[in-house]
Amino acid sequence: MKFIRRLVAVVVLVLLVAFSYANPGAVTVSLYPLPFAADIPLFLIVIGTLIVGVVIGGIVTWPDMLRHRRLARRRRQRIEALESKLAEMQAPPPVQSTTGSALTRVSDKAA
């Protein structure tokens, strides 16, 4: 699994470098109501947009992921409690024998 992840990361990195090399031209970015304009290379705009999208996606899915982890932890604790209770119920009751102590006393008197 680790190998596949690294392989995908290398492929994505190679594609990003190729895209950056193929699109070095500057694009004018302006925010209409504001008097702001900048010439930024196209690859920076695309890569920056991808990064912002990944960050926003992570922020949006984080609370749901935390809820699922909490639910999994509670279920795991419940399973452990039920398994220990089941093991306790299936264990044979301890045998208390009084014959051993009586035999010891008889053998002590015989010796």
Residue pairs with C-beta under 8 A, 6 or more apart in sequence:
16 47
19 43
19 46
20 41
20 43
20 47
23 41
23 42
23 43
23 46
24 41
24 42
24 43
25 41
25 42
26 39
26 40
26 41
26 42
27 39
27 40
27 41
27 42
27 45
28 37
28 38
28 39
29 37
29 38
29 39
29 40
29 45
30 36
30 37
30 38
